[in-house]
């Protein structure tokens, strides 16, 4: 099963919408220092 998630960055005042089979791990991945994707700019 896949889940749709929405992340909000107060820093950028933007939303990011994605999907994953494991949304808890995906949020951890987005917030990780190892994240090299464009979502890194919006990390807390």
KEDRENKOL-399960 format. One record per atom (N, C-alpha, C): x, y, z; atom name. Coordinates in nm, 3 decimals, decimal comma, always signed. Example, Ala and Ser with C-alpha at 12.3 -4.5 7.8 and 13.67 -1.06 7.14 Angstrom:
@c1=+1,319&c2=-0,569&c3=+0,780&at=N
@c1=+1,230&c2=-0,450&c3=+0,780&at=CA
@c1=+1,320&c2=-0,330&c3=+0,780&at=C
@c1=+1,285&c2=-0,225&c3=+0,708&at=N
@c1=+1,367&c2=-0,106&c3=+0,714&at=CA
@c1=+1,290&c2=+0,003&c3=+0,787&at=C
// end
This chain:
@c1=+0,084&c2=-0,117&c3=+0,000&at=N
@c1=+0,000&c2=+0,000&c3=+0,000&at=CA
@c1=+0,089&c2=+0,124&c3=+0,000&at=C
@c1=+0,050&c2=+0,224&c3=-0,074&at=N
@c1=+0,121&c2=+0,351&c3=-0,079&at=CA
@c1=+0,043&c2=+0,458&c3=-0,003&at=C
@c1=+0,115&c2=+0,553&c3=+0,054&at=N
@c1=+0,056&c2=+0,665&c3=+0,126&at=CA
@c1=+0,099&c2=+0,795&c3=+0,060&at=C
@c1=+0,010&c2=+0,889&c3=+0,057&at=N
@c1=+0,042&c2=+1,024&c3=+0,009&at=CA
@c1=+0,070&c2=+1,109&c3=+0,133&at=C
@c1=+0,176&c2=+1,189&c3=+0,126&at=N
@c1=+0,209&c2=+1,275&c3=+0,240&at=CA
@c1=+0,233&c2=+1,417&c3=+0,190&at=C
@c1=+0,214&c2=+1,511&c3=+0,281&at=N
@c1=+0,239&c2=+1,653&c3=+0,252&at=CA
@c1=+0,331&c2=+1,705&c3=+0,361&at=C
@c1=+0,445&c2=+1,760&c3=+0,319&at=N
@c1=+0,538&c2=+1,822&c3=+0,412&at=CA
@c1=+0,529&c2=+1,973&c3=+0,393&at=C
@c1=+0,532&c2=+2,047&c3=+0,502&at=N
@c1=+0,531&c2=+2,192&c3=+0,494&at=CA
@c1=+0,661&c2=+2,246&c3=+0,549&at=C
@c1=+0,721&c2=+2,339&c3=+0,477&at=N
@c1=+0,842&c2=+2,407&c3=+0,521&at=CA
@c1=+0,806&c2=+2,550&c3=+0,559&at=C
@c1=+0,812&c2=+2,580&c3=+0,688&at=N
@c1=+0,789&c2=+2,718&c3=+0,733&at=CA
@c1=+0,903&c2=+2,808&c3=+0,683&at=C
@c1=+1,022&c2=+2,750&c3=+0,673&at=N
@c1=+1,139&c2=+2,824&c3=+0,625&at=CA
@c1=+1,118&c2=+2,879&c3=+0,484&at=C
@c1=+1,061&c2=+2,795&c3=+0,396&at=N
@c1=+1,037&c2=+2,835&c3=+0,257&at=CA
@c1=+0,893&c2=+2,875&c3=+0,230&at=C
@c1=+0,804&c2=+2,850&c3=+0,328&at=N
@c1=+0,660&c2=+2,871&c3=+0,312&at=CA
@c1=+0,607&c2=+2,797&c3=+0,190&at=C
@c1=+0,645&c2=+2,669&c3=+0,180&at=N
@c1=+0,605&c2=+2,585&c3=+0,066&at=CA
@c1=+0,566&c2=+2,447&c3=+0,116&at=C
@c1=+0,485&c2=+2,380&c3=+0,033&at=N
@c1=+0,444&c2=+2,244&c3=+0,059&at=CA
@c1=+0,515&c2=+2,151&c3=-0,039&at=C
@c1=+0,544&c2=+2,030&c3=+0,007&at=N
@c1=+0,599&c2=+1,925&c3=-0,078&at=CA
@c1=+0,507&c2=+1,806&c3=-0,066&at=C
@c1=+0,459&c2=+1,754&c3=-0,177&at=N
@c1=+0,369&c2=+1,639&c3=-0,178&at=CA
@c1=+0,444&c2=+1,521&c3=-0,238&at=C
@c1=+0,434&c2=+1,408&c3=-0,171&at=N
@c1=+0,500&c2=+1,288&c3=-0,220&at=CA
@c1=+0,420&c2=+1,164&c3=-0,184&at=C
@c1=+0,475&c2=+1,049&c3=-0,220&at=N
@c1=+0,410&c2=+0,923&c3=-0,184&at=CA
@c1=+0,518&c2=+0,822&c3=-0,151&at=C
@c1=+0,481&c2=+0,728&c3=-0,065&at=N
@c1=+0,577&c2=+0,628&c3=-0,019&at=CA
@c1=+0,502&c2=+0,511&c3=+0,041&at=C
@c1=+0,568&c2=+0,396&c3=+0,041&at=N
@c1=+0,512&c2=+0,281&c3=+0,111&at=CA
@c1=+0,541&c2=+0,291&c3=+0,260&at=C
@c1=+0,637&c2=+0,371&c3=+0,300&at=N
@c1=+0,672&c2=+0,388&c3=+0,440&at=CA
@c1=+0,691&c2=+0,538&c3=+0,468&at=C
@c1=+0,582&c2=+0,610&c3=+0,494&at=N
@c1=+0,592&c2=+0,756&c3=+0,508&at=CA
@c1=+0,677&c2=+0,802&c3=+0,627&at=C
@c1=+0,681&c2=+0,723&c3=+0,736&at=N
@c1=+0,764&c2=+0,763&c3=+0,850&at=CA
@c1=+0,911&c2=+0,768&c3=+0,810&at=C
@c1=+0,957&c2=+0,666&c3=+0,739&at=N
@c1=+1,097&c2=+0,666&c3=+0,694&at=CA
@c1=+1,124&c2=+0,775&c3=+0,591&at=C
@c1=+1,025&c2=+0,805&c3=+0,509&at=N
@c1=+1,043&c2=+0,909&c3=+0,406&at=CA
@c1=+1,062&c2=+1,046&c3=+0,470&at=C
@c1=+0,988&c2=+1,076&c3=+0,575&at=N
@c1=+1,004&c2=+1,204&c3=+0,645&at=CA
@c1=+1,144&c2=+1,211&c3=+0,707&at=C
@c1=+1,189&c2=+1,101&c3=+0,766&at=N
@c1=+1,324&c2=+1,096&c3=+0,822&at=CA
@c1=+1,427&c2=+1,120&c3=+0,712&at=C
@c1=+1,406&c2=+1,059&c3=+0,598&at=N
@c1=+1,497&c2=+1,077&c3=+0,484&at=CA
@c1=+1,499&c2=+1,222&c3=+0,437&at=C
@c1=+1,382&c2=+1,285&c3=+0,427&at=N
@c1=+1,375&c2=+1,425&c3=+0,384&at=CA
@c1=+1,452&c2=+1,517&c3=+0,480&at=C
@c1=+1,446&c2=+1,486&c3=+0,611&at=N
@c1=+1,508&c2=+1,571&c3=+0,711&at=CA
@c1=+1,653&c2=+1,534&c3=+0,741&at=C
@c1=+1,704&c2=+1,431&c3=+0,677&at=N
@c1=+1,840&c2=+1,383&c3=+0,701&at=CA
@c1=+1,944&c2=+1,478&c3=+0,642&at=C
@c1=+2,058&c2=+1,485&c3=+0,710&at=N
@c1=+2,171&c2=+1,563&c3=+0,656&at=CA
@c1=+2,226&c2=+1,501&c3=+0,529&at=C
@c1=+2,195&c2=+1,374&c3=+0,505&at=N
@c1=+2,242&c2=+1,306&c3=+0,384&at=CA
@c1=+2,155&c2=+1,337&c3=+0,262&at=C
@c1=+2,044&c2=+1,406&c3=+0,283&at=N
@c1=+1,952&c2=+1,440&c3=+0,175&at=CA
@c1=+2,017&c2=+1,540&c3=+0,081&at=C
@c1=+2,035&c2=+1,502&c3=-0,044&at=N
@c1=+2,098&c2=+1,590&c3=-0,144&at=CA
@c1=+1,995&c2=+1,645&c3=-0,243&at=C
@c1=+1,869&c2=+1,610&c3=-0,224&at=N
@c1=+1,764&c2=+1,652&c3=-0,318&at=CA
@c1=+1,720&c2=+1,795&c3=-0,289&at=C
@c1=+1,635&c2=+1,848&c3=-0,376&at=N
@c1=+1,592&c2=+1,987&c3=-0,361&at=CA
@c1=+1,514&c2=+2,010&c3=-0,233&at=C
@c1=+1,454&c2=+1,905&c3=-0,175&at=N
@c1=+1,378&c2=+1,923&c3=-0,052&at=CA
@c1=+1,467&c2=+1,957&c3=+0,067&at=C
@c1=+1,598&c2=+1,940&c3=+0,052&at=N
@c1=+1,691&c2=+1,973&c3=+0,161&at=CA
@c1=+1,681&c2=+2,120&c3=+0,200&at=C
@c1=+1,653&c2=+2,206&c3=+0,105&at=N
@c1=+1,642&c2=+2,352&c3=+0,134&at=CA
@c1=+1,533&c2=+2,381&c3=+0,236&at=C
@c1=+1,430&c2=+2,296&c3=+0,242&at=N
@c1=+1,318&c2=+2,323&c3=+0,331&at=CA
@c1=+1,323&c2=+2,250&c3=+0,463&at=C
@c1=+1,437&c2=+2,191&c3=+0,496&at=N
@c1=+1,448&c2=+2,117&c3=+0,621&at=CA
@c1=+1,434&c2=+2,209&c3=+0,741&at=C
@c1=+1,382&c2=+2,153&c3=+0,850&at=N
@c1=+1,369&c2=+2,232&c3=+0,972&at=CA
@c1=+1,506&c2=+2,267&c3=+1,032&at=C
// end
